Amino acid sequence: MPGRREENKPQDINQLRKVRREKLAELIEAGENPYEIVTYDQTEHSAQIRDNYADYEGKDVSVAGRLMSKRVMGKASFAHVQDRDGQIQFYASRDDLGEEAYKKFKRLDVGDIVGVKGKVFTTKMGEISIHAESVTLLSKSLQILPEKYHGLTDTDIRYRQRYVDLIMNPEVRTTFIKRSKIISAIRRYLDERDFMEVETPMLVENAGGASARPFITHFNALDEDKKLRISLELYLKRLIVGGLERVYEIGRVFRNEGLDIKHNPEFTLMELYQAYTDYNGMMDLTEDMYRTIAQEVNGTTVINYKGVEMDLGKPFRRMTMTEAVKEYSGVDFDQIHTLEEARAIAKEKHVEYEDRHQIGDILAAFFDAFAEEHLIQPTFITGHPIEISPLVKKDPEHPGKVLRFELFMNSWEMCNAYSELNDPIDQRERFRLQEEQLAKGDEEAQTTDEDFLNALEIGMAPTGGIGYGIDRLVMLLTGAEAIRDVLLFPTMKSIKE
């Protein structure tokens, strides 16, 4: 009898679902409700068997996972079960399972969760397989998986139903396994350097530490509004004040902004703070950490992202924001001394600005317009204007500038670091200027945090601090095209019923 591969037939999907529910009803009526099974003795995963076949040949194993295919050939069948590591084939026959058990096997549907016990062997076609001695239904699938050969390609459905995406697209599962390894490698790197991992509040009164609009919610028990944090900074600095010296946190932050390939309103940020160092210390740590993580996770310091090669093994380029603007726009802001001159050159170069903007704001706008897109190889940008850096120490050698850097790769901002401002008097004045910008319509301006100012008055050691966009690093190391490809459950517009 010719082999028959059970795939989704061009039938009415509701009828297929109806049949599955009828099968479940029959099982329950026979006292074999699969949902009542609470455990299964899974001794191996598919990769263990494939990668160590010499050790497993002829030995009994027990695997469990999702039934992904079934080819029935009369008294014998071949099928594939998929676990967390991938798929492995198993062979089931009436003679080995027994007539009744084999009938039950044939009633299984693609998508069902099964347990398979048997001996490991290799088929005549050379495929490592399991000769099944028992097949147990562990959970009944009542939905229909996407058809095998076309898979799940609709990106909207993939993001909304990530559980199906993970089943049908092995490369997606690989991406998120690698994401976990990246974060674990970061933790190891910092733990080995005496950093302490901490947790700080997500629900805050003052969402400071970055220029972004917060999400606002109402806390019923206290009858007051709260905000979701946009940054980790101000609480971690409080811990430096408390004497912890080296702290870091990896956690979700929330910014009420748009969606694009690099932005999701809920994303993973890592911030670390180290007492008795400055932004140069953060620069050295960052370069070494990125190089170490890439080597550990990918086995090389060279990243090839969509045909663009970036080598983390080479020293990272370092240049000021003014140098970058001059190189890529031809405008030298060292020769611009008045706001009128800055506005005039902005109009000439078609760079937009607002009436409230100062020279530093216009310099930053030029950088965004002309320089960012060219920063493909790892590049540290320093010399930021004070107007856009309210939490950073002033550069004593360059008036109007601060001790700060941003790292760019593939034209993306990867991290942002400071020599942290620890002068409470200066910090209060910076907050006052931010409040003025807020009053003039800047929705991303920060507000005064009195408790943070009190902490600074207690006294904070000279400190270097930095924030890393974890999702963008994962994108580069996995080759993902969009941030939603590295977030298990990205933000999506609600479907109206």
PLY file of the C-alpha trace (Angstrom):
ply
format ascii 1.0
element vertex 497
property float x
property float y
property float z
element edge 496
property int vertex1
property int vertex2
end_header
0.00 0.00 0.00
1.54 3.37 -0.96
2.54 5.69 1.87
0.05 8.36 2.88
1.34 11.59 4.46
-1.25 13.23 6.68
-1.19 16.96 5.94
-3.86 19.61 6.15
-6.28 18.81 3.35
-8.14 21.58 1.52
-11.23 21.02 3.69
-13.32 23.30 5.74
-11.18 24.15 8.78
-14.18 24.07 11.08
-14.92 20.50 10.03
-11.35 19.48 10.85
-11.68 21.04 14.28
-15.02 19.29 14.78
-13.40 15.93 14.04
-10.69 16.56 16.62
-13.24 17.40 19.28
-15.13 14.23 18.43
-11.93 12.23 18.91
-11.41 13.90 22.29
-14.99 13.09 23.31
-14.42 9.43 22.39
-11.26 9.34 24.52
-13.02 10.86 27.50
-15.93 8.46 27.14
-13.46 5.56 27.10
-11.86 6.85 30.32
-8.70 7.98 28.51
-8.85 11.76 28.95
-5.33 12.91 27.90
-5.61 16.11 29.93
-5.65 14.05 33.13
-2.07 12.88 32.53
0.17 14.90 34.84
3.69 13.60 34.12
5.76 11.62 31.64
9.21 10.09 32.02
11.11 12.02 29.35
14.70 10.75 29.51
16.25 12.30 26.41
15.84 15.13 23.90
16.18 14.74 20.16
19.53 16.54 19.91
21.09 14.31 22.58
20.25 11.24 20.52
21.30 12.69 17.16
24.56 14.17 18.45
25.57 11.05 20.39
24.21 8.28 18.21
27.08 5.89 18.91
26.20 5.98 22.60
22.46 5.52 22.01
22.30 2.93 19.21
20.15 0.00 20.33
19.39 1.58 23.70
15.99 2.36 25.19
15.01 6.03 25.22
11.91 8.01 26.08
11.19 11.27 24.25
8.21 13.61 24.31
6.99 16.42 22.12
4.60 17.48 19.41
3.60 15.14 16.59
4.63 16.99 13.43
4.03 14.39 10.73
2.57 10.92 10.35
2.90 8.61 7.35
0.71 5.54 7.69
1.57 2.48 5.58
-0.90 -0.18 6.60
0.57 -2.14 9.48
3.50 0.23 9.99
4.02 3.98 10.09
6.71 6.63 10.29
6.19 9.86 12.23
8.16 12.77 13.59
8.02 14.18 17.10
9.35 17.65 17.87
10.77 18.67 21.23
12.63 21.82 22.29
15.75 20.81 20.31
14.13 19.79 17.02
12.59 16.70 15.46
13.34 13.00 15.55
11.65 10.27 13.54
10.01 7.22 15.08
8.75 3.99 13.57
5.53 2.45 14.86
4.06 -0.87 13.82
1.05 -3.01 14.76
3.32 -5.91 15.68
5.35 -3.84 18.16
2.57 -1.74 19.69
-0.20 -4.30 19.56
-3.36 -4.03 17.50
-5.35 -1.82 19.88
-2.46 0.56 20.62
-1.69 0.84 16.91
-5.30 1.80 16.18
-4.99 4.56 18.79
-1.74 5.71 17.21
-3.43 6.00 13.82
-6.12 8.20 15.41
-3.52 10.74 16.53
-3.46 14.13 14.81
-0.56 16.32 13.77
-0.13 18.76 16.65
-0.89 16.28 19.43
1.63 16.04 22.27
2.94 12.48 22.56
5.46 10.42 24.45
7.47 7.77 22.58
9.46 4.96 24.16
11.64 2.59 22.18
15.10 1.70 20.90
17.35 3.93 18.81
18.27 2.74 15.32
19.07 4.02 11.84
16.70 3.45 8.91
17.79 2.16 5.50
17.66 5.79 4.37
20.20 6.68 7.07
17.86 8.62 9.36
18.38 8.29 13.10
15.05 7.09 14.52
13.31 5.43 17.43
11.71 1.99 17.04
8.61 2.67 19.12
7.51 0.19 21.76
4.83 2.51 23.09
3.24 5.80 22.00
1.26 7.76 24.59
-1.08 10.66 23.91
-0.21 13.32 26.51
-2.32 16.24 25.28
-4.85 16.58 22.47
-4.44 19.45 19.99
-7.84 20.84 19.02
-6.49 23.40 16.55
-4.97 22.89 13.10
-1.31 23.73 12.59
-0.35 25.59 9.39
0.20 23.37 6.37
3.71 21.91 6.45
5.15 23.01 3.12
3.94 26.61 3.27
4.45 27.07 6.99
3.55 30.17 8.96
4.67 33.20 6.96
2.17 35.94 7.80
4.20 38.20 10.09
1.15 39.59 11.89
-0.03 36.10 12.83
3.53 35.06 13.71
3.84 37.88 16.26
0.32 37.48 17.66
0.58 33.69 17.90
4.24 33.29 18.80
3.49 29.84 20.19
2.60 28.66 16.68
5.57 30.52 15.21
7.91 28.66 17.57
6.38 25.33 16.55
6.51 25.89 12.80
9.72 27.91 12.32
12.86 26.33 13.83
14.92 29.45 13.12
12.63 31.46 15.41
13.26 29.04 18.24
17.01 29.32 17.53
16.83 33.13 17.79
15.27 33.06 21.23
17.61 30.36 22.49
20.49 32.59 21.40
18.87 35.59 23.06
18.87 33.69 26.34
22.53 32.77 25.86
23.43 36.42 25.16
21.80 37.61 28.38
23.41 34.78 30.35
26.80 35.69 28.90
26.30 39.34 29.89
25.45 38.31 33.43
28.53 36.08 33.66
30.74 38.87 32.35
29.51 41.36 34.93
29.32 38.89 37.81
32.97 37.97 37.21
33.85 41.66 37.54
32.20 42.00 40.92
28.98 43.67 39.76
25.84 42.99 41.78
22.54 42.37 40.00
19.62 44.23 41.56
15.95 44.98 40.92
14.35 48.42 41.07
10.71 49.59 40.79
8.79 49.54 37.51
5.89 51.54 38.89
7.26 54.95 39.86
6.17 58.42 40.82
8.77 60.17 38.67
9.76 58.48 35.40
13.18 60.06 34.96
16.56 59.07 33.60
15.81 59.43 29.89
14.12 61.69 27.38
10.89 59.85 26.63
7.16 60.02 27.25
5.99 57.65 29.98
2.89 55.51 30.23
0.62 56.71 33.03
-1.69 54.53 35.10
-3.82 54.96 38.22
-3.07 53.15 41.46
-6.49 52.60 43.05
-5.27 51.70 46.54
-3.52 55.06 46.97
-5.84 56.95 44.60
-2.93 58.49 42.73
-1.35 58.30 39.31
1.84 56.34 38.75
4.13 55.98 35.75
5.85 53.00 34.21
9.59 53.52 34.29
11.35 54.76 31.16
14.81 54.12 32.57
16.63 52.34 35.38
19.02 55.17 36.10
17.83 57.17 39.08
17.17 54.21 41.36
20.47 52.53 40.49
22.30 55.75 41.33
20.56 55.76 44.70
22.22 52.38 45.31
25.62 53.86 44.47
24.86 56.52 47.10
24.07 53.66 49.47
27.57 52.27 48.95
26.96 49.23 46.73
29.66 50.53 44.30
28.97 48.19 41.33
25.37 47.43 40.38
23.45 46.43 37.27
19.90 45.59 36.28
18.45 43.90 33.21
14.76 44.69 32.94
11.83 45.98 30.96
11.28 49.70 30.50
8.31 51.40 28.86
8.29 54.39 26.53
5.13 55.81 25.04
6.48 56.10 21.52
5.97 54.72 18.04
6.65 51.31 16.55
9.30 50.63 13.90
12.00 48.06 13.15
14.17 49.35 16.02
11.54 50.49 18.53
8.93 48.76 20.66
7.27 50.64 23.56
8.20 47.80 25.93
11.82 46.69 25.61
14.76 45.30 27.57
17.32 47.69 28.94
20.45 46.97 30.92
22.04 49.68 33.01
25.17 49.40 35.13
26.90 51.83 37.46
30.41 51.67 38.85
31.74 53.97 41.54
35.20 55.54 41.26
35.39 55.41 37.47
34.19 57.63 34.62
32.84 57.39 31.11
36.25 56.31 29.83
36.07 53.31 32.14
32.61 52.56 30.75
34.00 52.83 27.22
36.71 50.25 27.92
34.23 47.91 29.65
31.76 48.18 26.77
34.29 47.43 24.06
35.61 44.41 25.93
32.13 43.12 26.86
30.75 43.34 23.31
33.82 41.55 21.97
33.59 38.85 24.64
29.86 38.26 24.20
30.12 37.96 20.40
32.99 35.48 20.67
31.21 33.39 23.31
27.81 33.29 21.61
28.74 33.26 17.92
32.29 31.92 18.05
33.66 35.00 16.27
34.03 38.73 16.81
32.90 39.40 13.24
29.20 40.19 12.79
27.72 39.87 9.32
24.36 41.60 9.41
22.40 41.61 6.14
25.63 41.64 4.15
27.27 44.32 6.32
30.37 43.13 8.15
31.30 44.62 11.52
34.46 43.50 13.31
34.33 43.77 17.10
37.86 42.41 17.28
39.33 45.69 16.05
39.64 48.78 18.28
36.40 50.78 18.21
36.64 54.17 16.52
36.31 57.22 18.79
35.21 60.66 17.60
33.32 63.67 18.93
29.84 64.62 17.81
31.26 67.83 16.32
33.86 65.84 14.36
31.20 63.46 13.05
28.94 66.34 11.95
31.87 68.05 10.22
32.92 64.83 8.45
29.47 63.96 7.12
27.82 67.37 6.63
30.75 69.72 6.10
29.53 71.99 8.91
32.02 72.78 11.69
30.12 73.65 14.87
33.37 74.73 16.52
33.09 77.78 14.26
29.48 78.49 15.20
29.30 80.79 18.22
25.76 82.20 18.25
22.27 80.79 18.13
21.56 82.93 15.06
24.45 81.31 13.20
23.24 77.84 14.18
19.71 78.57 13.01
20.97 80.03 9.73
23.07 76.98 8.87
20.20 74.69 9.90
17.88 76.46 7.45
20.53 76.26 4.73
20.97 72.51 5.27
17.22 71.88 5.73
17.63 70.64 9.30
14.47 71.16 11.35
14.59 72.77 14.79
12.17 74.37 17.25
12.20 77.89 18.69
13.17 76.55 22.11
16.28 74.81 20.76
19.75 76.07 21.60
23.03 75.56 19.69
23.57 72.16 21.30
20.12 70.96 20.29
20.80 71.99 16.69
24.19 70.22 16.75
22.40 67.04 17.88
19.84 67.49 15.08
22.68 67.75 12.54
24.20 64.58 13.94
20.90 62.74 13.56
20.42 64.05 10.03
23.90 63.57 8.59
26.14 61.36 10.70
24.23 58.44 12.24
23.61 56.57 9.00
27.36 56.40 8.30
28.35 54.89 11.66
28.44 51.25 10.60
31.61 50.02 12.29
31.64 50.23 16.10
32.10 53.92 16.89
32.08 55.81 20.17
30.64 59.32 19.83
31.65 61.76 22.59
31.38 65.49 23.21
27.61 65.73 23.55
26.11 69.18 24.20
24.86 69.88 27.71
21.37 70.79 26.42
20.60 67.14 25.65
22.42 65.68 28.67
20.69 66.70 31.91
22.24 63.97 34.09
25.87 64.17 32.96
28.95 65.88 34.38
30.18 68.93 32.50
33.42 68.63 30.56
35.75 71.09 32.32
37.90 71.41 29.19
35.08 72.07 26.74
32.38 74.51 27.88
28.88 73.51 26.82
29.86 69.84 26.48
29.55 66.89 28.85
31.48 63.69 29.65
29.30 61.26 27.73
29.46 58.75 24.90
27.11 56.77 22.71
28.15 53.61 20.87
26.90 53.21 17.30
26.95 50.07 15.15
25.15 49.48 11.88
23.99 53.12 12.24
22.10 52.14 15.43
22.63 53.61 18.88
23.66 50.62 20.98
24.35 52.23 24.34
24.60 55.55 26.15
27.09 56.29 28.94
28.04 59.12 31.29
30.40 60.36 33.86
27.45 60.71 36.20
26.52 64.13 37.53
26.93 63.97 41.32
26.72 67.70 42.10
23.27 68.18 43.67
23.27 71.95 43.08
24.10 71.56 39.39
21.58 68.71 39.10
18.80 70.86 40.55
19.55 73.56 37.99
19.51 70.99 35.17
16.11 69.75 36.36
14.87 73.36 36.42
15.91 73.81 32.80
14.18 70.56 31.92
10.99 71.81 33.59
11.21 74.93 31.43
11.45 72.78 28.29
8.47 70.76 29.48
6.48 73.96 29.88
7.44 74.96 26.33
6.00 71.75 24.93
8.80 69.20 25.14
6.84 66.09 26.18
10.07 64.12 26.66
11.66 66.56 29.11
12.36 65.32 32.61
10.83 66.59 35.84
12.48 67.32 39.17
13.00 64.27 41.38
13.34 65.62 44.91
14.21 62.29 46.49
17.00 61.76 43.96
18.33 65.23 44.72
18.24 64.35 48.41
20.29 61.23 47.64
22.87 63.34 45.82
23.04 65.67 48.81
23.86 62.66 50.98
26.80 62.23 48.60
27.49 60.07 45.52
31.00 58.94 44.64
32.42 59.76 41.19
30.62 57.21 39.04
30.51 55.88 35.51
27.18 54.63 34.24
25.81 53.15 31.04
22.59 51.88 29.48
22.49 49.15 26.81
19.68 48.30 24.42
19.67 44.51 24.79
17.20 43.93 21.96
19.37 45.69 19.38
22.41 43.68 20.44
20.36 40.50 20.04
19.26 41.67 16.57
22.86 42.08 15.45
24.05 38.77 16.89
21.11 36.78 15.48
20.63 38.58 12.15
17.04 39.52 13.02
15.54 42.17 10.74
13.26 43.87 13.27
13.04 44.26 17.02
9.78 42.32 16.98
11.76 39.30 15.77
13.70 39.22 19.05
10.77 39.93 21.39
8.71 36.87 22.17
5.52 38.89 22.49
5.93 42.30 20.81
3.38 45.08 21.21
0.56 44.73 18.67
-2.53 46.76 17.88
-5.58 45.14 19.40
-7.92 43.22 17.12
-11.42 44.64 17.42
-14.08 41.98 17.57
0 1
1 2
2 3
3 4
4 5
5 6
6 7
7 8
8 9
9 10
10 11
11 12
12 13
13 14
14 15
15 16
16 17
17 18
18 19
19 20
20 21
21 22
22 23
23 24
24 25
25 26
26 27
27 28
28 29
29 30
30 31
31 32
32 33
33 34
34 35
35 36
36 37
37 38
38 39
39 40
40 41
41 42
42 43
43 44
44 45
45 46
46 47
47 48
48 49
49 50
50 51
51 52
52 53
53 54
54 55
55 56
56 57
57 58
58 59
59 60
60 61
61 62
62 63
63 64
64 65
65 66
66 67
67 68
68 69
69 70
70 71
71 72
72 73
73 74
74 75
75 76
76 77
77 78
78 79
79 80
80 81
81 82
82 83
83 84
84 85
85 86
86 87
87 88
88 89
89 90
90 91
91 92
92 93
93 94
94 95
95 96
96 97
97 98
98 99
99 100
100 101
101 102
102 103
103 104
104 105
105 106
106 107
107 108
108 109
109 110
110 111
111 112
112 113
113 114
114 115
115 116
116 117
117 118
118 119
119 120
120 121
121 122
122 123
123 124
124 125
125 126
126 127
127 128
128 129
129 130
130 131
131 132
132 133
133 134
134 135
135 136
136 137
137 138
138 139
139 140
140 141
141 142
142 143
143 144
144 145
145 146
146 147
147 148
148 149
149 150
150 151
151 152
152 153
153 154
154 155
155 156
156 157
157 158
158 159
159 160
160 161
161 162
162 163
163 164
164 165
165 166
166 167
167 168
168 169
169 170
170 171
171 172
172 173
173 174
174 175
175 176
176 177
177 178
178 179
179 180
180 181
181 182
182 183
183 184
184 185
185 186
186 187
187 188
188 189
189 190
190 191
191 192
192 193
193 194
194 195
195 196
196 197
197 198
198 199
199 200
200 201
201 202
202 203
203 204
204 205
205 206
206 207
207 208
208 209
209 210
210 211
211 212
212 213
213 214
214 215
215 216
216 217
217 218
218 219
219 220
220 221
221 222
222 223
223 224
224 225
225 226
226 227
227 228
228 229
229 230
230 231
231 232
232 233
233 234
234 235
235 236
236 237
237 238
238 239
239 240
240 241
241 242
242 243
243 244
244 245
245 246
246 247
247 248
248 249
249 250
250 251
251 252
252 253
253 254
254 255
255 256
256 257
257 258
258 259
259 260
260 261
261 262
262 263
263 264
264 265
265 266
266 267
267 268
268 269
269 270
270 271
271 272
272 273
273 274
274 275
275 276
276 277
277 278
278 279
279 280
280 281
281 282
282 283
283 284
284 285
285 286
286 287
287 288
288 289
289 290
290 291
291 292
292 293
293 294
294 295
295 296
296 297
297 298
298 299
299 300
300 301
301 302
302 303
303 304
304 305
305 306
306 307
307 308
308 309
309 310
310 311
311 312
312 313
313 314
314 315
315 316
316 317
317 318
318 319
319 320
320 321
321 322
322 323
323 324
324 325
325 326
326 327
327 328
328 329
329 330
330 331
331 332
332 333
333 334
334 335
335 336
336 337
337 338
338 339
339 340
340 341
341 342
342 343
343 344
344 345
345 346
346 347
347 348
348 349
349 350
350 351
351 352
352 353
353 354
354 355
355 356
356 357
357 358
358 359
359 360
360 361
361 362
362 363
363 364
364 365
365 366
366 367
367 368
368 369
369 370
370 371
371 372
372 373
373 374
374 375
375 376
376 377
377 378
378 379
379 380
380 381
381 382
382 383
383 384
384 385
385 386
386 387
387 388
388 389
389 390
390 391
391 392
392 393
393 394
394 395
395 396
396 397
397 398
398 399
399 400
400 401
401 402
402 403
403 404
404 405
405 406
406 407
407 408
408 409
409 410
410 411
411 412
412 413
413 414
414 415
415 416
416 417
417 418
418 419
419 420
420 421
421 422
422 423
423 424
424 425
425 426
426 427
427 428
428 429
429 430
430 431
431 432
432 433
433 434
434 435
435 436
436 437
437 438
438 439
439 440
440 441
441 442
442 443
443 444
444 445
445 446
446 447
447 448
448 449
449 450
450 451
451 452
452 453
453 454
454 455
455 456
456 457
457 458
458 459
459 460
460 461
461 462
462 463
463 464
464 465
465 466
466 467
467 468
468 469
469 470
470 471
471 472
472 473
473 474
474 475
475 476
476 477
477 478
478 479
479 480
480 481
481 482
482 483
483 484
484 485
485 486
486 487
487 488
488 489
489 490
490 491
491 492
492 493
493 494
494 495
495 496
